[in-house]
Structures are given as C-alpha cells and as structure tokens.
Amino acid sequence: MRHGLILLLVFFTASCIIGACSEGNHSNPTLIKVDSLLSTQPHEALRILQEIKPTSLSSREERAYYGLLLVQATDKSELALLPCDSLVDIALDFYDGGVNKARALFYKGRILVKMGHEKEAMDCYYKALPELGNTYVEIRIRGMIHEDLGALYLDQCLYNKALNELNAAFKYYSSIQDKKAMVNVSSFISTIYIAQMKKKKALSTLHRMLKLSYLTNDSLTIGYTIQNLSGYYNFFDELDSALACAKKALNYFPAGKDRSKTLSLIGRVYLQKEQVDSARFYLEKSVNTKDIKAKAITYDALAELEENSGNYRGAFGYLEEYSNIVDSFYFADKSSEIEQLIYKYDAETRVAKHKAEMRQINTLIVAVSVIAILILALILQHVSRRKKVAKLVYEQQAKKMKYEIEHLQMRINENIDLIVHLRREQQGHESEIVQKEQEINDLYCRRMNMWNLMFRQTVIYKKIERLDAEEVSKEKEAKVFTLSEQQALKSAIFDIYHEYITDLRLRYPRLTEEDFLYSCLKEAGLKSLTIARCFGHSSKQVANQRFYRLKFKMSSEEQLLSD
C-alpha cells in the first residue's frame, strides 16, 4: 500500500513538471479573437471555433485554450455541455493555476452538475475560488460560482446556505454593475423567501429585482421579472394582483418571443377565480408552444377546467395529452442517462494508460469495496429482518383491531335492534331510546377511530406523512403521488374502510369510488392540499371543489329520501 502511494506521488509530480515545461507563451490569434467575442457574440464565437480543426493546433497550450473557449461559447449559447467534458479535462491537466485554471474548474463543475454528481461539482467550485483575483472577469467568475453553489443548495432545500452563497454572488455582481446577473440572483433569493413563507422579504426582493430590470433596458428581462412578481401574488392567493402583473408582463415580451408560460399563468389565475371562459381562452392560446414542460402544465389545467365544467370526455383528452408529455420526459431522461454513460466510458478510455501505475490502488479499492458490500449486505439483512418483524406486529395489531371493530359493530346492531323493539313495545321509553342512540353514535366514532388507527399503520400512510411534511416554494413543484401509489392508496382504503364505504353506498347510491376515497381521507383527518396531492394534483383547490360537489350530492340524495 505504501509503495502504491509513493508511485502515485511520483506520477503526480512528474505530470506537474511535464505540464509546466510544455507551457508556452504564444497563443493562436484566431483564439484570441474568439475570446474577445465571447461576452458579446457567443454564437459567432462558437461558429468560428467549430470551423477550427483541433488537429491543426500546434501545441498543448493552444489545445487547452481552444477547449476552454469552446466550453465557454457552448455554455453562453445555452447548449448542452456534456460533449465538452474531454476538452475541459485537457484544460484542467494543462493549467496549474490562475484564472484559466479557475475557469476550467468552474465549467467542469457545471458538467458534473448536469451528470448528477453534485458533490464532485461543489468540490470543483470551491477549488476554483482561491485561483481568482480581483479583475472584472475574475470577479464575475466568482459571482457565477457562488450563484451555482446557491442553486445547488436551493435544490437540496438548504435555504440558509443557499442564501449565503446567493448574497455573496449578488455582492460580486453589484461590484461590477452586472445588472442582468443581479436580477437573476434576486430571482433565486425571492424563491427561497417564498419557500420560507417570508412574505415581506420576498416582496422586497422582487421590487429590488424589478428596479434593476428597468435599469438593464432589456424588455425581456423586465417581462420575466414582472412575471415572477405575478407568480409571487399567485402563490399567496392575491389573484387580482397576480392577474394584473401577468398581463403587464405580456407587453414587455418582444415580437416572436414565446409567451406561452405567461398566457398559461393568466389562464390558471382565471381558473382559480372560477372565470371559466377567460381561463379557457388563455389556456388554449398557451398550448401552441415548443416548451413541452409549459405545454404539460397547460394541459393539466385544461383537464381540471373541463372536469369542473362537467365535460369529462374533454378532460380525459387533455389528461391523455398530459400523460403523453410526461412519458416523453421519462424517455428523454433515459436518453440523457445513456448519453452520460457514453461520456463516462469515454473518460475511462482516456485514463486507461495510467492503470499500470495505479494497480495497487485498484487492489485496495476492490478490498474496500468487498468490505463495503459485506457491510451493506449485513445492513440489508438487518433491515429485512426489521421489516418482517414490523409486518408481523402490524398483522397482529390489525387482527386485534378488526376483532374490536367487529365487536363494536355487534354492539351497534344490538342497540339498533333494542331501539326498534322499544319503539314497537312502548312509546314511553323516549329517554332510553335517546340514550341508546347516543351510545350508537359513540360506537360509530370509536369504530371510525379504529379504522383511522389501522390506516395510519400502513406503508402508504407513511408516504402520505412524507408528502405532507414536504415544503415547496411553488404549487407546481409540489411532489404528488404516482399512479401506482394512488392504486396502493385505493386498495388500502377499500380494505380498511370496507364497512364504512358499504354504509355510504347504501345511503348514497350515486356516489362514485373516488367520492368514497375522498370521504375516507377526510375522515382520516388529512388536509385538503395533502388529499389533492394523493390524487396527483398540486393545488388544494381541486380537493376543496371535490368536497363541495360531494356535499352537494349527499344533501341532494338526503332531500330525495325525505321527499
């Protein structure tokens, strides 16, 4: 093991010496020209770079510089960075320090984020920071690094850490007066405050963001900022303000710019205001977009609109379109995973020449892996044993509770029979009848409590608790149950609340299976938003409307029976 570490140290030292010796002082004039175009004309810079053949570059310095410029032009042109992975590695191997080393580490971090390796990406970002000085370009890179770190922490819901990084990014952008970057960072900060339900701070940040956007003299930036402000008002149910801001944002988007997200937002606000015709008008206009995520949100809203209007066939059609888009996301993710594997194996091929020097380290890794696998197997065995024990305990408790429920039902039936008997035999036992009826009601409540207790011990209820505990900044980002989880929930409800559902079916024949599910979940004490998410919806408005219709159905049937 010690010999292997010495070999590794010698190899690293030799690589550094070779890299330092081969570093030149001359650069290709075409590459220098491209560097000057990056900030103002990234698409033109990318075009020029794509016309250069890497084999025509005469030195390692030029190849490293070319790779660094190409990844920057690709990123600024908003194209996929994964194909640039090997080029960034060349730059990382060549540059020993300074701003170019920092740039290479920064873009390597962004590529790692795209590949799902957030921990390694953060390591690259933090390694890049000490390499930077205080020039305009270096300060801007510092701001970009802190902004990316803030975005990573935000994705992990580590709001305080995210705020620290984003405030640092805002400070650096502010020092170089990069107003567009300041607007973008402010958008992240307002999202965190909204997620933390800090309404005043969120609104203050959005107003600061709006002032900065006007200073940019960029109508597109102003439009997106006003749209964010509309989203804030919509989140806090200030629908009139949300509607006014969304319509105002439309006026700032230049001709030819896709306005589907804003149109969809207006339609969804009208849907919440129950102005069906206006909601349909804007939602149907927003469907014509190439942004498939925005299109999916619109189809979901249209399905909700048609369902609320009683047009179930139309609602089914929109849900089918929504489902097709969701399926396309799944296959796109799979394609992305395959693409990542391709680049992973390509990277393994590039380092194959170093395997001889690292043979002993690989042996150590194998040994550690075997130990880790054995430990993992023991952990899995322990977890499996605990699950079996928990299952047996649950089955025993369920059996006991079912027996108690049967006993309660028997007492209910006995009391009902006794009341009927008393009413037939003697009319003077009103107080005893009232007492027995009260006892029946108490038994019904105890029976329902037993069912609820059984439900809380199921696996699906644990998932509901995690769903309920999750905090999200926007309704559309809320996690909801999948179709398989919804089916598992349905099976559990119909198994546990079977007798209650039978009673409902006898009393209200017009109720549907979904009505029974909503009724049982309400009896279990779940909130409207949690119930909505159990059925694949991110808005509590869906559940509230369903309960209103359920109450209307039940009262209508009771009225028919009384007539």
QUISUL-V576632 format. One line per field, one symbol per residue. phi: phi as a letter, one per 40 degrees, with the letter a starting at -180 (. if undefined). burial: I if it has 9 or more other C-alpha atoms within 8 Angstrom, else O. Layout:
phi=???
burial=???
//
This chain:
phi=.cccccdccccccccccccccccbbbbcccccccdccdcbbccccccccccccdccccbccccccccccccccccccfbccdccdcccccccccccagcccccccccccccccccgbcccccccccccdcccbbcdcccccddcccccccccccccgccccccccccccccccccbfcccccccccccccccccccgcccccccccccccccccccfbccccccccccccccccccgccccccccccccdcccccgccbccccccccccccccgccccccdcccccccaccccccccccccccccccccgcccccccccccccccccccccccccccccccccccccccccccccccbcccccccccccccccccccccccccccccccccccccccccccccccccccccccccccccccccccaccbccccccccccccccdccccccccccccccccccccccccccbbcbdccccbcccccccccccccccccdccccdccccbccccccccccccccccgcccccccccbgbbbcccccccccccccdcccccccccc
burial=OOOIIOIIOOIOOOOIOOIIOOIOOOOOOOIIOIIOIIOOOIIOIIOIIOOOOOOOOOOIIIIIIIIIIIIIIIIIIOOOIIOIIOIIIIIIOIIIOIIIIIIIIIIIIIIIIOOOIIOIIIIIIOIIIOIIOOOOOIIIIIIIIIIOIIIIIIOOOIIOIIIIIIOIIIIIIIOIOIIIIIIOIIIIIIIIIIIOOIOOIIIOIIOIIIOIIIOIOOIIIIIIIIIIIIIIIIIOOIIOIIIIIIIIIIOIIOOOOOIIIIIIIIIIIIIIOOIIOIIIIIIIIIIOIOOOOIIIIIIIIIIIIIIOOOIOOIIIIIIOIIOOIIOOOOOOOOOOOOOIOOIOOOIOOOOOOOOOIIIIIOOIOOOOOOOOOOOOOOOOOOOOOOOOOOOOOIOOOIOOIOOOIOOIIOIIOOIIOOIOOIIOOOOOIOOOIOOIIOOIOOIIOIIIOIIIOIIOIIOIIIOIOOIOOOOOIOIOOIOIIOOOIIOIIIOIIIOIIIOOIOOIIOOIOOIOOOIIIIOIIIIOOIOIIIIIIIIIIIIIOIIIOIIOOIOOIIOOIOOOOOO
//
